[in-house]
Amino acid sequence: MKAYSLDLRERILRYVKDGGKKTDAARRFKVGRDTVYRYINADKKGTLAPKTSWGSWRKLDPQKLAEHVKTHPDDTLEDMQELFQVHPSCLWTALNKLGITLKKSHRLSRTR
């Protein structure tokens, strides 16, 4: 979820400083009541601006995945899961975004 803009944060604070109730500010600007309190505390500390980055949390590099599929086209999602250490749904989503489709091959026969 993206952080609220600095402009919205300042409008919420202005509303409260002009005598508006905190719960009314939350309703009026459609944010949580705790968010209003958090902005008031942040304003007291002088850190009202949203954080610029939350860091890098992605494990899967799409370029490495595309290269791996080109060199190992017969690998299953389970094989790639062990290699990249991510959930199969993460792989599936990344492959779909890259426009790569995999055939549905199973190691064991379904007729068992």
Backbone as XML, in Angstrom:
<?xml version="1.0"?>
<chain id="A" units="angstrom">
  <residue number="1" name="MET">
    <atom name="N" x="0.840" y="-1.175" z="0.000"/>
    <atom name="CA" x="0.000" y="0.000" z="0.000"/>
    <atom name="C" x="0.883" y="1.235" z="0.000"/>
  </residue>
  <residue number="2" name="LYS">
    <atom name="N" x="0.532" y="2.201" z="-0.820"/>
    <atom name="CA" x="1.313" y="3.419" z="-0.906"/>
    <atom name="C" x="1.001" y="4.319" z="0.287"/>
  </residue>
  <residue number="3" name="ALA">
    <atom name="N" x="1.976" y="5.104" z="0.672"/>
    <atom name="CA" x="1.808" y="6.047" z="1.773"/>
    <atom name="C" x="0.945" y="7.224" z="1.316"/>
  </residue>
  <residue number="4" name="TYR">
    <atom name="N" x="0.219" y="7.814" z="2.263"/>
    <atom name="CA" x="-0.563" y="9.003" z="1.948"/>
    <atom name="C" x="0.383" y="10.165" z="1.664"/>
  </residue>
  <residue number="5" name="SER">
    <atom name="N" x="-0.058" y="11.081" z="0.808"/>
    <atom name="CA" x="0.794" y="12.200" z="0.398"/>
    <atom name="C" x="1.005" y="13.178" z="1.545"/>
  </residue>
  <residue number="6" name="LEU">
    <atom name="N" x="2.044" y="13.957" z="1.419"/>
    <atom name="CA" x="2.354" y="14.970" z="2.423"/>
    <atom name="C" x="1.242" y="16.014" z="2.482"/>
  </residue>
  <residue number="7" name="ASP">
    <atom name="N" x="0.655" y="16.321" z="1.333"/>
    <atom name="CA" x="-0.427" y="17.296" z="1.272"/>
    <atom name="C" x="-1.617" y="16.848" z="2.135"/>
  </residue>
  <residue number="8" name="LEU">
    <atom name="N" x="-1.999" y="15.579" z="2.013"/>
    <atom name="CA" x="-3.112" y="15.060" z="2.808"/>
    <atom name="C" x="-2.768" y="15.078" z="4.295"/>
  </residue>
  <residue number="9" name="ARG">
    <atom name="N" x="-1.572" y="14.718" z="4.627"/>
    <atom name="CA" x="-1.147" y="14.721" z="6.024"/>
    <atom name="C" x="-1.240" y="16.131" z="6.606"/>
  </residue>
  <residue number="10" name="GLU">
    <atom name="N" x="-0.811" y="17.119" z="5.820"/>
    <atom name="CA" x="-0.861" y="18.501" z="6.297"/>
    <atom name="C" x="-2.300" y="18.994" z="6.439"/>
  </residue>
  <residue number="11" name="ARG">
    <atom name="N" x="-3.185" y="18.599" z="5.518"/>
    <atom name="CA" x="-4.587" y="19.001" z="5.626"/>
    <atom name="C" x="-5.250" y="18.401" z="6.859"/>
  </residue>
  <residue number="12" name="ILE">
    <atom name="N" x="-4.914" y="17.150" z="7.174"/>
    <atom name="CA" x="-5.456" y="16.513" z="8.374"/>
    <atom name="C" x="-4.996" y="17.260" z="9.621"/>
  </residue>
  <residue number="13" name="LEU">
    <atom name="N" x="-3.716" y="17.582" z="9.675"/>
    <atom name="CA" x="-3.185" y="18.314" z="10.829"/>
    <atom name="C" x="-3.797" y="19.704" z="10.946"/>
  </residue>
  <residue number="14" name="ARG">
    <atom name="N" x="-3.959" y="20.383" z="9.825"/>
    <atom name="CA" x="-4.558" y="21.717" z="9.836"/>
    <atom name="C" x="-5.988" y="21.652" z="10.373"/>
  </residue>
  <residue number="15" name="TYR">
    <atom name="N" x="-6.727" y="20.624" z="9.958"/>
    <atom name="CA" x="-8.105" y="20.456" z="10.420"/>
    <atom name="C" x="-8.144" y="20.275" z="11.940"/>
  </residue>
  <residue number="16" name="VAL">
    <atom name="N" x="-7.244" y="19.455" z="12.465"/>
    <atom name="CA" x="-7.214" y="19.207" z="13.908"/>
    <atom name="C" x="-6.746" y="20.451" z="14.655"/>
  </residue>
  <residue number="17" name="LYS">
    <atom name="N" x="-5.741" y="21.142" z="14.134"/>
    <atom name="CA" x="-5.236" y="22.353" z="14.795"/>
    <atom name="C" x="-6.254" y="23.486" z="14.787"/>
  </residue>
  <residue number="18" name="ASP">
    <atom name="N" x="-7.127" y="23.502" z="13.781"/>
    <atom name="CA" x="-8.165" y="24.534" z="13.706"/>
    <atom name="C" x="-9.363" y="24.217" z="14.590"/>
  </residue>
  <residue number="19" name="GLY">
    <atom name="N" x="-9.264" y="23.176" z="15.382"/>
    <atom name="CA" x="-10.319" y="22.879" z="16.343"/>
    <atom name="C" x="-11.176" y="21.669" z="16.012"/>
  </residue>
  <residue number="20" name="GLY">
    <atom name="N" x="-10.909" y="21.000" z="14.915"/>
    <atom name="CA" x="-11.686" y="19.815" z="14.561"/>
    <atom name="C" x="-11.301" y="18.626" z="15.431"/>
  </residue>
  <residue number="21" name="LYS">
    <atom name="N" x="-12.260" y="17.752" z="15.656"/>
    <atom name="CA" x="-11.985" y="16.545" z="16.444"/>
    <atom name="C" x="-11.200" y="15.549" z="15.597"/>
  </residue>
  <residue number="22" name="LYS">
    <atom name="N" x="-10.437" y="14.749" z="16.293"/>
    <atom name="CA" x="-9.601" y="13.765" z="15.598"/>
    <atom name="C" x="-10.460" y="12.714" z="14.897"/>
  </residue>
  <residue number="23" name="THR">
    <atom name="N" x="-11.525" y="12.271" z="15.550"/>
    <atom name="CA" x="-12.390" y="11.267" z="14.914"/>
    <atom name="C" x="-13.121" y="11.859" z="13.712"/>
  </residue>
  <residue number="24" name="ASP">
    <atom name="N" x="-13.490" y="13.150" z="13.795"/>
    <atom name="CA" x="-14.123" y="13.805" z="12.645"/>
    <atom name="C" x="-13.138" y="13.939" z="11.488"/>
  </residue>
  <residue number="25" name="ALA">
    <atom name="N" x="-11.882" y="14.215" z="11.815"/>
    <atom name="CA" x="-10.853" y="14.312" z="10.774"/>
    <atom name="C" x="-10.688" y="12.964" z="10.073"/>
  </residue>
  <residue number="26" name="ALA">
    <atom name="N" x="-10.710" y="11.893" z="10.858"/>
    <atom name="CA" x="-10.575" y="10.558" z="10.266"/>
    <atom name="C" x="-11.729" y="10.268" z="9.319"/>
  </residue>
  <residue number="27" name="ARG">
    <atom name="N" x="-12.940" y="10.625" z="9.728"/>
    <atom name="CA" x="-14.103" y="10.394" z="8.859"/>
    <atom name="C" x="-14.061" y="11.280" z="7.621"/>
  </residue>
  <residue number="28" name="ARG">
    <atom name="N" x="-13.717" y="12.542" z="7.832"/>
    <atom name="CA" x="-13.739" y="13.505" z="6.743"/>
    <atom name="C" x="-12.724" y="13.162" z="5.650"/>
  </residue>
  <residue number="29" name="PHE">
    <atom name="N" x="-11.522" y="12.752" z="6.058"/>
    <atom name="CA" x="-10.455" y="12.466" z="5.092"/>
    <atom name="C" x="-10.347" y="10.977" z="4.752"/>
  </residue>
  <residue number="30" name="LYS">
    <atom name="N" x="-11.257" y="10.183" z="5.312"/>
    <atom name="CA" x="-11.339" y="8.741" z="5.025"/>
    <atom name="C" x="-10.034" y="8.008" z="5.321"/>
  </residue>
  <residue number="31" name="VAL">
    <atom name="N" x="-9.518" y="8.247" z="6.530"/>
    <atom name="CA" x="-8.346" y="7.536" z="7.021"/>
    <atom name="C" x="-8.708" y="6.967" z="8.390"/>
  </residue>
  <residue number="32" name="GLY">
    <atom name="N" x="-7.881" y="6.096" z="8.894"/>
    <atom name="CA" x="-8.121" y="5.523" z="10.211"/>
    <atom name="C" x="-7.831" y="6.531" z="11.319"/>
  </residue>
  <residue number="33" name="ARG">
    <atom name="N" x="-8.526" y="6.359" z="12.437"/>
    <atom name="CA" x="-8.316" y="7.245" z="13.577"/>
    <atom name="C" x="-6.877" y="7.161" z="14.079"/>
  </residue>
  <residue number="34" name="ASP">
    <atom name="N" x="-6.331" y="5.952" z="14.084"/>
    <atom name="CA" x="-4.937" y="5.779" z="14.505"/>
    <atom name="C" x="-3.981" y="6.528" z="13.579"/>
  </residue>
  <residue number="35" name="THR">
    <atom name="N" x="-4.340" y="6.642" z="12.315"/>
    <atom name="CA" x="-3.510" y="7.373" z="11.366"/>
    <atom name="C" x="-3.446" y="8.845" z="11.747"/>
  </residue>
  <residue number="36" name="VAL">
    <atom name="N" x="-4.574" y="9.412" z="12.161"/>
    <atom name="CA" x="-4.602" y="10.812" z="12.583"/>
    <atom name="C" x="-3.686" y="11.010" z="13.788"/>
  </residue>
  <residue number="37" name="TYR">
    <atom name="N" x="-3.800" y="10.123" z="14.767"/>
    <atom name="CA" x="-2.943" y="10.220" z="15.949"/>
    <atom name="C" x="-1.459" y="10.066" z="15.583"/>
  </residue>
  <residue number="38" name="ARG">
    <atom name="N" x="-1.171" y="9.162" z="14.642"/>
    <atom name="CA" x="0.214" y="8.943" z="14.217"/>
    <atom name="C" x="0.775" y="10.201" z="13.548"/>
  </residue>
  <residue number="39" name="TYR">
    <atom name="N" x="-0.056" y="10.898" z="12.745"/>
    <atom name="CA" x="0.387" y="12.122" z="12.100"/>
    <atom name="C" x="0.609" y="13.242" z="13.108"/>
  </residue>
  <residue number="40" name="ILE">
    <atom name="N" x="-0.213" y="13.302" z="14.130"/>
    <atom name="CA" x="-0.028" y="14.315" z="15.171"/>
    <atom name="C" x="1.291" y="14.082" z="15.898"/>
  </residue>
  <residue number="41" name="ASN">
    <atom name="N" x="1.570" y="12.836" z="16.244"/>
    <atom name="CA" x="2.838" y="12.511" z="16.907"/>
    <atom name="C" x="4.033" y="12.760" z="15.995"/>
  </residue>
  <residue number="42" name="ALA">
    <atom name="N" x="3.887" y="12.435" z="14.718"/>
    <atom name="CA" x="4.975" y="12.660" z="13.772"/>
    <atom name="C" x="5.235" y="14.149" z="13.590"/>
  </residue>
  <residue number="43" name="ASP">
    <atom name="N" x="4.173" y="14.956" z="13.616"/>
    <atom name="CA" x="4.335" y="16.398" z="13.479"/>
    <atom name="C" x="5.089" y="16.968" z="14.675"/>
  </residue>
  <residue number="44" name="LYS">
    <atom name="N" x="4.819" y="16.444" z="15.867"/>
    <atom name="CA" x="5.536" y="16.903" z="17.062"/>
    <atom name="C" x="7.028" y="16.587" z="16.962"/>
  </residue>
  <residue number="45" name="LYS">
    <atom name="N" x="7.350" y="15.456" z="16.331"/>
    <atom name="CA" x="8.751" y="15.057" z="16.168"/>
    <atom name="C" x="9.402" y="15.723" z="14.961"/>
  </residue>
  <residue number="46" name="GLY">
    <atom name="N" x="8.580" y="16.294" z="14.071"/>
    <atom name="CA" x="9.111" y="16.938" z="12.878"/>
    <atom name="C" x="9.374" y="15.979" z="11.731"/>
  </residue>
  <residue number="47" name="THR">
    <atom name="N" x="8.716" y="14.832" z="11.744"/>
    <atom name="CA" x="8.931" y="13.823" z="10.692"/>
    <atom name="C" x="7.625" y="13.462" z="10.008"/>
  </residue>
  <residue number="48" name="LEU">
    <atom name="N" x="6.930" y="14.462" z="9.493"/>
    <atom name="CA" x="5.619" y="14.225" z="8.905"/>
    <atom name="C" x="5.688" y="13.606" z="7.509"/>
  </residue>
  <residue number="49" name="ALA">
    <atom name="N" x="6.748" y="13.866" z="6.786"/>
    <atom name="CA" x="6.861" y="13.374" z="5.406"/>
    <atom name="C" x="6.899" y="11.847" z="5.369"/>
  </residue>
  <residue number="50" name="PRO">
    <atom name="N" x="6.273" y="11.251" z="4.348"/>
    <atom name="CA" x="6.307" y="9.787" z="4.232"/>
    <atom name="C" x="7.714" y="9.293" z="3.920"/>
  </residue>
  <residue number="51" name="LYS">
    <atom name="N" x="7.982" y="8.066" z="4.287"/>
    <atom name="CA" x="9.279" y="7.475" z="3.985"/>
    <atom name="C" x="9.430" y="7.326" z="2.478"/>
  </residue>
  <residue number="52" name="THR">
    <atom name="N" x="10.636" y="7.533" z="1.991"/>
    <atom name="CA" x="10.847" y="7.479" z="0.545"/>
    <atom name="C" x="10.903" y="6.048" z="0.028"/>
  </residue>
  <residue number="53" name="SER">
    <atom name="N" x="11.430" y="5.137" z="0.817"/>
    <atom name="CA" x="11.542" y="3.756" z="0.363"/>
    <atom name="C" x="11.419" y="2.819" z="1.545"/>
  </residue>
  <residue number="54" name="TRP">
    <atom name="N" x="10.769" y="1.715" z="1.311"/>
    <atom name="CA" x="10.638" y="0.703" z="2.358"/>
    <atom name="C" x="11.701" y="-0.364" z="2.207"/>
  </residue>
  <residue number="55" name="GLY">
    <atom name="N" x="12.611" y="-0.167" z="1.286"/>
    <atom name="CA" x="13.683" y="-1.137" z="1.097"/>
    <atom name="C" x="13.395" y="-2.066" z="-0.063"/>
  </residue>
  <residue number="56" name="SER">
    <atom name="N" x="14.272" y="-2.996" z="-0.251"/>
    <atom name="CA" x="14.140" y="-3.970" z="-1.320"/>
    <atom name="C" x="13.696" y="-5.292" z="-0.724"/>
  </residue>
  <residue number="57" name="TRP">
    <atom name="N" x="12.520" y="-5.742" z="-1.112"/>
    <atom name="CA" x="11.999" y="-6.960" z="-0.518"/>
    <atom name="C" x="11.791" y="-8.059" z="-1.554"/>
  </residue>
  <residue number="58" name="ARG">
    <atom name="N" x="12.058" y="-7.778" z="-2.791"/>
    <atom name="CA" x="11.829" y="-8.792" z="-3.808"/>
    <atom name="C" x="12.994" y="-9.758" z="-3.870"/>
  </residue>
  <residue number="59" name="LYS">
    <atom name="N" x="12.660" y="-11.032" z="-3.852"/>
    <atom name="CA" x="13.679" y="-12.076" z="-3.921"/>
    <atom name="C" x="13.949" y="-12.508" z="-5.360"/>
  </residue>
  <residue number="60" name="LEU">
    <atom name="N" x="12.937" y="-12.440" z="-6.180"/>
    <atom name="CA" x="13.000" y="-13.032" z="-7.504"/>
    <atom name="C" x="13.384" y="-11.983" z="-8.548"/>
  </residue>
  <residue number="61" name="ASP">
    <atom name="N" x="14.478" y="-12.232" z="-9.234"/>
    <atom name="CA" x="14.926" y="-11.348" z="-10.302"/>
    <atom name="C" x="14.330" y="-11.856" z="-11.615"/>
  </residue>
  <residue number="62" name="PRO">
    <atom name="N" x="13.476" y="-11.066" z="-12.262"/>
    <atom name="CA" x="12.820" y="-11.530" z="-13.488"/>
    <atom name="C" x="13.793" y="-11.873" z="-14.615"/>
  </residue>
  <residue number="63" name="GLN">
    <atom name="N" x="14.911" y="-11.169" z="-14.704"/>
    <atom name="CA" x="15.883" y="-11.460" z="-15.771"/>
    <atom name="C" x="16.527" y="-12.828" z="-15.562"/>
  </residue>
  <residue number="64" name="LYS">
    <atom name="N" x="16.854" y="-13.142" z="-14.310"/>
    <atom name="CA" x="17.446" y="-14.448" z="-14.026"/>
    <atom name="C" x="16.448" y="-15.562" z="-14.296"/>
  </residue>
  <residue number="65" name="LEU">
    <atom name="N" x="15.178" y="-15.305" z="-13.970"/>
    <atom name="CA" x="14.136" y="-16.299" z="-14.221"/>
    <atom name="C" x="13.987" y="-16.542" z="-15.727"/>
  </residue>
  <residue number="66" name="ALA">
    <atom name="N" x="13.964" y="-15.475" z="-16.514"/>
    <atom name="CA" x="13.825" y="-15.618" z="-17.968"/>
    <atom name="C" x="15.021" y="-16.374" z="-18.557"/>
  </residue>
  <residue number="67" name="GLU">
    <atom name="N" x="16.220" y="-16.080" z="-18.086"/>
    <atom name="CA" x="17.409" y="-16.786" z="-18.560"/>
    <atom name="C" x="17.353" y="-18.264" z="-18.188"/>
  </residue>
  <residue number="68" name="HIS">
    <atom name="N" x="16.885" y="-18.546" z="-16.964"/>
    <atom name="CA" x="16.797" y="-19.934" z="-16.518"/>
    <atom name="C" x="15.796" y="-20.718" z="-17.364"/>
  </residue>
  <residue number="69" name="VAL">
    <atom name="N" x="14.676" y="-20.103" z="-17.696"/>
    <atom name="CA" x="13.664" y="-20.789" z="-18.511"/>
    <atom name="C" x="14.203" y="-21.049" z="-19.913"/>
  </residue>
  <residue number="70" name="LYS">
    <atom name="N" x="15.005" y="-20.135" z="-20.458"/>
    <atom name="CA" x="15.586" y="-20.346" z="-21.790"/>
    <atom name="C" x="16.580" y="-21.499" z="-21.785"/>
  </residue>
  <residue number="71" name="THR">
    <atom name="N" x="17.359" y="-21.596" z="-20.715"/>
    <atom name="CA" x="18.377" y="-22.648" z="-20.670"/>
    <atom name="C" x="17.824" y="-23.974" z="-20.171"/>
  </residue>
  <residue number="72" name="HIS">
    <atom name="N" x="16.760" y="-23.942" z="-19.381"/>
    <atom name="CA" x="16.141" y="-25.167" z="-18.837"/>
    <atom name="C" x="14.638" y="-25.139" z="-19.101"/>
  </residue>
  <residue number="73" name="PRO">
    <atom name="N" x="14.220" y="-25.323" z="-20.342"/>
    <atom name="CA" x="12.788" y="-25.198" z="-20.655"/>
    <atom name="C" x="11.921" y="-26.309" z="-20.070"/>
  </residue>
  <residue number="74" name="ASP">
    <atom name="N" x="12.516" y="-27.422" z="-19.657"/>
    <atom name="CA" x="11.724" y="-28.538" z="-19.144"/>
    <atom name="C" x="11.553" y="-28.505" z="-17.624"/>
  </residue>
  <residue number="75" name="ASP">
    <atom name="N" x="12.112" y="-27.517" z="-16.947"/>
    <atom name="CA" x="11.961" y="-27.442" z="-15.494"/>
    <atom name="C" x="10.511" y="-27.152" z="-15.107"/>
  </residue>
  <residue number="76" name="THR">
    <atom name="N" x="10.090" y="-27.800" z="-14.052"/>
    <atom name="CA" x="8.749" y="-27.556" z="-13.527"/>
    <atom name="C" x="8.807" y="-26.412" z="-12.515"/>
  </residue>
  <residue number="77" name="LEU">
    <atom name="N" x="7.638" y="-25.974" z="-12.081"/>
    <atom name="CA" x="7.595" y="-24.926" z="-11.062"/>
    <atom name="C" x="8.276" y="-25.385" z="-9.778"/>
  </residue>
  <residue number="78" name="GLU">
    <atom name="N" x="8.118" y="-26.657" z="-9.457"/>
    <atom name="CA" x="8.745" y="-27.191" z="-8.242"/>
    <atom name="C" x="10.271" y="-27.141" z="-8.344"/>
  </residue>
  <residue number="79" name="ASP">
    <atom name="N" x="10.799" y="-27.439" z="-9.535"/>
    <atom name="CA" x="12.252" y="-27.357" z="-9.732"/>
    <atom name="C" x="12.747" y="-25.921" z="-9.557"/>
  </residue>
  <residue number="80" name="MET">
    <atom name="N" x="12.006" y="-24.994" z="-10.154"/>
    <atom name="CA" x="12.399" y="-23.592" z="-10.049"/>
    <atom name="C" x="12.207" y="-23.062" z="-8.632"/>
  </residue>
  <residue number="81" name="GLN">
    <atom name="N" x="11.221" y="-23.597" z="-7.929"/>
    <atom name="CA" x="10.999" y="-23.192" z="-6.551"/>
    <atom name="C" x="12.214" y="-23.518" z="-5.690"/>
  </residue>
  <residue number="82" name="GLU">
    <atom name="N" x="12.762" y="-24.708" z="-5.878"/>
    <atom name="CA" x="13.950" y="-25.101" z="-5.112"/>
    <atom name="C" x="15.150" y="-24.223" z="-5.460"/>
  </residue>
  <residue number="83" name="LEU">
    <atom name="N" x="15.263" y="-23.861" z="-6.720"/>
    <atom name="CA" x="16.392" y="-23.050" z="-7.164"/>
    <atom name="C" x="16.295" y="-21.611" z="-6.671"/>
  </residue>
  <residue number="84" name="PHE">
    <atom name="N" x="15.120" y="-20.983" z="-6.826"/>
    <atom name="CA" x="14.963" y="-19.561" z="-6.491"/>
    <atom name="C" x="14.489" y="-19.327" z="-5.052"/>
  </residue>
  <residue number="85" name="GLN">
    <atom name="N" x="14.088" y="-20.366" z="-4.358"/>
    <atom name="CA" x="13.633" y="-20.275" z="-2.965"/>
    <atom name="C" x="12.464" y="-19.312" z="-2.789"/>
  </residue>
  <residue number="86" name="VAL">
    <atom name="N" x="11.449" y="-19.457" z="-3.659"/>
    <atom name="CA" x="10.227" y="-18.664" z="-3.556"/>
    <atom name="C" x="9.035" y="-19.598" z="-3.709"/>
  </residue>
  <residue number="87" name="HIS">
    <atom name="N" x="7.861" y="-19.110" z="-3.389"/>
    <atom name="CA" x="6.626" y="-19.883" z="-3.504"/>
    <atom name="C" x="6.278" y="-20.074" z="-4.982"/>
  </residue>
  <residue number="88" name="PRO">
    <atom name="N" x="5.690" y="-21.223" z="-5.336"/>
    <atom name="CA" x="5.339" y="-21.450" z="-6.748"/>
    <atom name="C" x="4.412" y="-20.381" z="-7.330"/>
  </residue>
  <residue number="89" name="SER">
    <atom name="N" x="3.516" y="-19.817" z="-6.516"/>
    <atom name="CA" x="2.627" y="-18.778" z="-7.043"/>
    <atom name="C" x="3.410" y="-17.520" z="-7.423"/>
  </residue>
  <residue number="90" name="CYS">
    <atom name="N" x="4.503" y="-17.254" z="-6.720"/>
    <atom name="CA" x="5.367" y="-16.124" z="-7.064"/>
    <atom name="C" x="6.011" y="-16.367" z="-8.435"/>
  </residue>
  <residue number="91" name="LEU">
    <atom name="N" x="6.463" y="-17.585" z="-8.649"/>
    <atom name="CA" x="7.045" y="-17.936" z="-9.945"/>
    <atom name="C" x="6.010" y="-17.830" z="-11.056"/>
  </residue>
  <residue number="92" name="TRP">
    <atom name="N" x="4.834" y="-18.346" z="-10.781"/>
    <atom name="CA" x="3.765" y="-18.348" z="-11.779"/>
    <atom name="C" x="3.414" y="-16.923" z="-12.189"/>
  </residue>
  <residue number="93" name="THR">
    <atom name="N" x="3.291" y="-16.032" z="-11.204"/>
    <atom name="CA" x="2.980" y="-14.634" z="-11.485"/>
    <atom name="C" x="4.096" y="-13.982" z="-12.293"/>
  </residue>
  <residue number="94" name="ALA">
    <atom name="N" x="5.337" y="-14.225" z="-11.914"/>
    <atom name="CA" x="6.475" y="-13.639" z="-12.623"/>
    <atom name="C" x="6.541" y="-14.156" z="-14.065"/>
  </residue>
  <residue number="95" name="LEU">
    <atom name="N" x="6.292" y="-15.443" z="-14.243"/>
    <atom name="CA" x="6.314" y="-16.006" z="-15.592"/>
    <atom name="C" x="5.199" y="-15.411" z="-16.451"/>
  </residue>
  <residue number="96" name="ASN">
    <atom name="N" x="4.021" y="-15.222" z="-15.866"/>
    <atom name="CA" x="2.920" y="-14.612" z="-16.616"/>
    <atom name="C" x="3.257" y="-13.184" z="-17.022"/>
  </residue>
  <residue number="97" name="LYS">
    <atom name="N" x="3.894" y="-12.423" z="-16.129"/>
    <atom name="CA" x="4.274" y="-11.048" z="-16.455"/>
    <atom name="C" x="5.315" y="-11.005" z="-17.566"/>
  </residue>
  <residue number="98" name="LEU">
    <atom name="N" x="6.170" y="-12.023" z="-17.601"/>
    <atom name="CA" x="7.186" y="-12.097" z="-18.656"/>
    <atom name="C" x="6.628" y="-12.648" z="-19.970"/>
  </residue>
  <residue number="99" name="GLY">
    <atom name="N" x="5.399" y="-13.132" z="-19.943"/>
    <atom name="CA" x="4.782" y="-13.693" z="-21.142"/>
    <atom name="C" x="5.239" y="-15.102" z="-21.442"/>
  </residue>
  <residue number="100" name="ILE">
    <atom name="N" x="5.729" y="-15.796" z="-20.431"/>
    <atom name="CA" x="6.227" y="-17.157" z="-20.604"/>
    <atom name="C" x="5.173" y="-18.122" z="-20.082"/>
  </residue>
  <residue number="101" name="THR">
    <atom name="N" x="4.787" y="-19.076" z="-20.931"/>
    <atom name="CA" x="3.837" y="-20.087" z="-20.495"/>
    <atom name="C" x="4.570" y="-21.418" z="-20.380"/>
  </residue>
  <residue number="102" name="LEU">
    <atom name="N" x="4.179" y="-22.184" z="-19.396"/>
    <atom name="CA" x="4.782" y="-23.493" z="-19.191"/>
    <atom name="C" x="3.730" y="-24.565" z="-19.436"/>
  </residue>
  <residue number="103" name="LYS">
    <atom name="N" x="4.147" y="-25.655" z="-20.044"/>
    <atom name="CA" x="3.216" y="-26.756" z="-20.220"/>
    <atom name="C" x="2.994" y="-27.422" z="-18.870"/>
  </residue>
  <residue number="104" name="LYS">
    <atom name="N" x="1.857" y="-28.000" z="-18.718"/>
    <atom name="CA" x="1.520" y="-28.649" z="-17.459"/>
    <atom name="C" x="1.974" y="-30.100" z="-17.504"/>
  </residue>
  <residue number="105" name="SER">
    <atom name="N" x="3.216" y="-30.335" z="-17.178"/>
    <atom name="CA" x="3.732" y="-31.691" z="-17.155"/>
    <atom name="C" x="3.911" y="-32.123" z="-15.708"/>
  </residue>
  <residue number="106" name="HIS">
    <atom name="N" x="3.525" y="-33.344" z="-15.421"/>
    <atom name="CA" x="3.624" y="-33.880" z="-14.074"/>
    <atom name="C" x="4.593" y="-35.050" z="-14.077"/>
  </residue>
  <residue number="107" name="ARG">
    <atom name="N" x="5.316" y="-35.195" z="-13.003"/>
    <atom name="CA" x="6.272" y="-36.297" z="-12.919"/>
    <atom name="C" x="5.566" y="-37.640" z="-12.791"/>
  </residue>
  <residue number="108" name="LEU">
    <atom name="N" x="4.465" y="-37.655" z="-12.045"/>
    <atom name="CA" x="3.720" y="-38.894" z="-11.861"/>
    <atom name="C" x="2.476" y="-38.876" z="-12.752"/>
  </residue>
  <residue number="109" name="SER">
    <atom name="N" x="2.120" y="-40.007" z="-13.231"/>
    <atom name="CA" x="0.937" y="-40.101" z="-14.072"/>
    <atom name="C" x="-0.311" y="-39.884" z="-13.232"/>
  </residue>
  <residue number="110" name="ARG">
    <atom name="N" x="-1.302" y="-39.262" z="-13.803"/>
    <atom name="CA" x="-2.558" y="-39.024" z="-13.089"/>
    <atom name="C" x="-3.432" y="-40.261" z="-13.080"/>
  </residue>
  <residue number="111" name="THR">
    <atom name="N" x="-3.096" y="-41.266" z="-13.841"/>
    <atom name="CA" x="-3.940" y="-42.448" z="-13.926"/>
    <atom name="C" x="-3.736" y="-43.372" z="-12.738"/>
  </residue>
  <residue number="112" name="ARG">
    <atom name="N" x="-2.816" y="-43.075" z="-11.871"/>
    <atom name="CA" x="-2.556" y="-43.933" z="-10.713"/>
    <atom name="C" x="-3.737" y="-44.068" z="-9.832"/>
  </residue>
</chain>
